[in-house]
Amino acid sequence: MPEREILMELRSVSHSYDDGKSFALNDVSLAIETRDHISIVGKSGSGKTTLLNLLGGLDSPTQGSVCFRGQMLKNSELSAHRARQIGFVFQSYYLLPNLTATENVQVPMFESELSLSQRRLRATELLDRVGLGHRADHRPGQLSGGESQRVAIARALANSPELILADEPTGALDSESGTNVLDLLEEMKMDLEVALVVVTHDDAVAERGSRTVRLHDGSVLNDSD
């Protein structure tokens, strides 16, 4: 197995609200290695979502820098970073209701250079991989919560990202479906050799990570293997 290296890094990052006095994150430094599986935990308001947004290029820091493979990300590069390097999995799935599972998986590929037939083939392969090839033509309203989250995982993998960010991926699921989704995420992480960062308030979910980062009032309280 190739040696692990730093994939993404937050360097003394702070993110403040509009008045500049209240901080969602305050002087946070964090390194994510290739093939890492990190659980981000903390109470509501601790800064978990802000941290995820910075890693995913959905926001930029007020102070400090966000680096990908040693290069600082500029604001003008965030859209490309999201599209090429990051796969997102959310608690609420965010599938487009009028599109089939196959079409939903293709959404991140719309701005790629792939042809329509190539996009369809890629989406079909990914749905087969997450065990939903037989549901490819179904719309979200025809899918269970667990199936919808599997479609979301396939969509997250569409552009072959190096980092998957999962925000409470089991929060809307029953315990069995949640376990299946976590198993799938870990399987994809191993097979595709990507890094996985999971934000959760569930201790059982957090324990599945190889490393836990605990936030408190916008600061890292603990970072342990």
C-alpha positions as CSV (number, residue, x, y, z in Angstrom):
1,M,0.0,0.0,0.0
2,P,1.4,3.4,-0.9
3,E,2.6,5.7,1.9
4,R,-0.1,8.1,3.2
5,E,0.4,11.8,2.7
6,I,-1.4,15.0,3.6
7,L,-4.4,15.5,1.3
8,M,-6.1,18.6,2.8
9,E,-5.0,20.9,5.6
10,L,-6.5,23.8,7.5
11,R,-3.8,26.1,8.8
12,S,-4.8,28.4,11.7
13,V,-8.3,28.9,10.2
14,S,-10.9,31.1,11.7
15,H,-14.3,31.9,10.4
16,S,-16.3,34.8,11.9
17,Y,-19.8,36.1,11.5
18,D,-20.6,39.4,9.8
19,D,-19.8,41.5,12.8
20,G,-16.3,39.9,13.0
21,K,-16.7,39.4,16.7
22,S,-18.4,36.0,16.9
23,F,-16.4,33.0,15.6
24,A,-17.8,29.8,14.2
25,L,-14.3,28.5,14.1
26,N,-11.3,30.0,15.9
27,D,-7.7,29.2,15.0
28,V,-8.3,25.6,13.9
29,S,-5.5,23.6,12.4
30,L,-6.3,20.1,10.9
31,A,-4.5,17.8,8.5
32,I,-6.4,15.1,6.6
33,E,-4.3,12.3,5.1
34,T,-5.0,10.2,2.1
35,R,-7.3,7.2,3.0
36,D,-8.1,8.8,6.4
37,H,-11.4,8.1,8.1
38,I,-12.1,11.0,10.5
39,S,-15.2,11.5,12.6
40,I,-16.0,15.1,13.5
41,V,-18.1,15.4,16.6
42,G,-19.3,18.1,18.9
43,K,-22.5,19.7,20.2
44,S,-24.7,22.0,18.0
45,G,-23.0,25.3,17.4
46,S,-19.5,23.8,17.9
47,G,-18.4,24.5,14.4
48,K,-18.8,21.1,12.7
49,T,-20.8,22.4,9.7
50,T,-18.5,25.4,9.2
51,L,-15.5,23.1,9.2
52,L,-17.1,20.8,6.6
53,N,-18.0,23.8,4.4
54,L,-14.4,25.0,4.5
55,L,-13.1,21.6,3.5
56,G,-15.6,21.3,0.7
57,G,-15.0,24.7,-0.8
58,L,-18.5,25.9,0.1
59,D,-17.0,28.8,2.1
60,S,-13.7,30.4,2.7
61,P,-11.9,31.3,6.0
62,T,-11.9,34.8,7.5
63,Q,-8.3,34.1,8.6
64,G,-5.8,31.3,7.8
65,S,-5.6,29.1,4.8
66,V,-7.1,25.9,3.3
67,C,-4.7,23.8,1.4
68,F,-5.1,20.9,-1.0
69,R,-2.0,18.8,-1.6
70,G,0.1,21.6,-0.3
71,Q,-1.4,24.3,-2.4
72,M,-3.5,27.1,-0.9
73,L,-7.0,27.2,-2.3
74,K,-7.9,30.6,-3.7
75,N,-11.5,31.8,-3.8
76,S,-11.5,31.6,-7.6
77,E,-10.6,27.9,-7.4
78,L,-13.3,26.8,-4.9
79,S,-15.9,25.8,-7.6
80,A,-13.4,23.6,-9.4
81,H,-12.2,22.1,-6.1
82,R,-15.8,21.1,-5.2
83,A,-16.4,19.6,-8.6
84,R,-13.2,17.7,-9.0
85,Q,-11.9,16.7,-5.6
86,I,-14.9,16.5,-3.2
87,G,-17.9,14.2,-3.0
88,F,-20.7,15.3,-0.7
89,V,-23.2,13.1,1.2
90,F,-25.9,14.9,3.2
91,Q,-28.4,13.9,5.8
92,S,-31.3,15.0,3.6
93,Y,-30.0,13.3,0.4
94,Y,-30.8,16.4,-1.8
95,L,-31.8,14.3,-4.7
96,L,-33.7,16.1,-7.5
97,P,-37.3,14.7,-7.3
98,N,-38.1,14.8,-11.0
99,L,-34.9,12.9,-12.0
100,T,-34.4,9.2,-11.9
101,A,-31.6,7.6,-9.8
102,T,-29.4,7.4,-13.0
103,E,-30.1,11.1,-13.8
104,N,-29.4,12.2,-10.2
105,V,-26.0,10.4,-10.2
106,Q,-25.1,12.2,-13.5
107,V,-25.7,15.7,-12.1
108,P,-22.0,16.3,-10.9
109,M,-20.9,15.2,-14.4
110,F,-22.9,17.8,-16.3
111,E,-19.9,20.2,-16.5
112,S,-17.4,17.5,-17.3
113,E,-16.2,16.6,-20.8
114,L,-18.0,13.3,-20.7
115,S,-20.6,12.6,-23.4
116,L,-24.2,11.8,-22.6
117,S,-23.5,8.1,-23.2
118,Q,-20.4,8.2,-21.1
119,R,-22.3,9.8,-18.2
120,R,-25.0,7.3,-18.4
121,L,-22.5,4.4,-18.4
122,R,-20.7,5.9,-15.4
123,A,-23.9,6.4,-13.5
124,T,-25.1,2.9,-14.2
125,E,-21.8,1.4,-13.0
126,L,-21.9,3.4,-9.8
127,L,-25.5,2.4,-9.1
128,D,-24.6,-1.2,-9.7
129,R,-21.7,-0.7,-7.3
130,V,-23.9,0.6,-4.5
131,G,-26.4,-2.2,-5.1
132,L,-29.1,-0.2,-6.8
133,G,-28.8,-1.1,-10.4
134,H,-32.3,-2.5,-10.3
135,R,-33.6,0.9,-9.2
136,A,-31.9,3.0,-11.8
137,D,-35.1,4.3,-13.4
138,H,-36.9,5.1,-10.1
139,R,-37.3,8.6,-8.9
140,P,-36.6,9.6,-5.2
141,G,-40.3,9.4,-4.3
142,Q,-40.2,5.7,-5.2
143,L,-37.1,4.9,-3.0
144,S,-36.7,4.2,0.7
145,G,-34.4,6.4,2.8
146,G,-31.6,3.9,2.7
147,E,-31.9,3.6,-1.1
148,S,-31.9,7.4,-1.5
149,Q,-28.7,7.7,0.5
150,R,-27.1,5.0,-1.6
151,V,-28.0,7.0,-4.7
152,A,-26.4,10.1,-3.0
153,I,-23.3,8.1,-2.3
154,A,-23.1,7.0,-6.0
155,R,-23.5,10.7,-6.9
156,A,-20.7,11.7,-4.5
157,L,-18.4,9.3,-6.4
158,A,-19.4,10.5,-9.9
159,N,-16.3,12.6,-10.5
160,S,-13.8,10.3,-8.8
161,P,-13.1,12.6,-5.8
162,E,-10.2,12.2,-3.4
163,L,-12.3,13.2,-0.3
164,I,-15.8,12.3,0.7
165,L,-17.5,14.7,3.2
166,A,-20.6,13.1,4.9
167,D,-22.7,15.4,7.0
168,E,-24.9,13.3,9.4
169,P,-25.3,10.6,6.7
170,T,-27.4,8.3,8.9
171,G,-29.4,11.0,10.7
172,A,-32.6,10.4,8.8
173,L,-32.3,6.6,8.7
174,D,-33.4,3.8,10.9
175,S,-30.6,1.8,12.6
176,E,-30.4,-1.0,10.1
177,S,-30.3,1.3,7.1
178,G,-27.8,3.6,8.8
179,T,-25.5,0.7,9.5
180,N,-25.8,-0.4,5.8
181,V,-24.9,3.1,4.6
182,L,-21.9,3.3,6.9
183,D,-20.7,-0.1,5.7
184,L,-21.1,1.1,2.1
185,L,-19.2,4.3,2.8
186,E,-16.3,2.4,4.4
187,E,-16.3,-0.1,1.5
188,M,-16.1,2.7,-1.0
189,K,-13.3,4.3,1.0
190,M,-11.2,1.2,1.0
191,D,-11.9,0.1,-2.6
192,L,-11.3,3.6,-4.1
193,E,-8.6,4.7,-1.6
194,V,-10.3,8.0,-0.8
195,A,-10.4,9.9,2.5
196,L,-13.6,10.0,4.4
197,V,-14.7,12.7,6.9
198,V,-18.0,12.1,8.7
199,V,-19.8,14.7,10.8
200,T,-22.0,13.1,13.4
201,H,-23.6,13.5,16.8
202,D,-23.9,9.7,17.2
203,D,-21.2,8.1,19.3
204,A,-21.7,4.7,17.6
205,V,-21.1,6.3,14.2
206,A,-18.1,8.3,15.5
207,E,-16.5,5.1,16.8
208,R,-16.3,3.7,13.3
209,G,-13.7,6.3,12.3
210,S,-10.0,5.6,12.8
211,R,-9.6,9.1,14.2
212,T,-11.9,11.4,16.1
213,V,-11.8,15.2,16.1
214,R,-13.9,16.8,18.8
215,L,-14.9,20.5,18.5
216,H,-16.1,22.8,21.2
217,D,-17.1,26.4,20.7
218,G,-15.3,26.7,17.4
219,S,-12.0,25.1,18.6
220,V,-10.5,21.6,18.4
221,L,-10.9,20.2,21.9
222,N,-9.4,16.8,21.1
223,D,-7.8,15.0,18.0
224,S,-7.1,11.4,18.7
225,D,-6.7,8.0,17.0
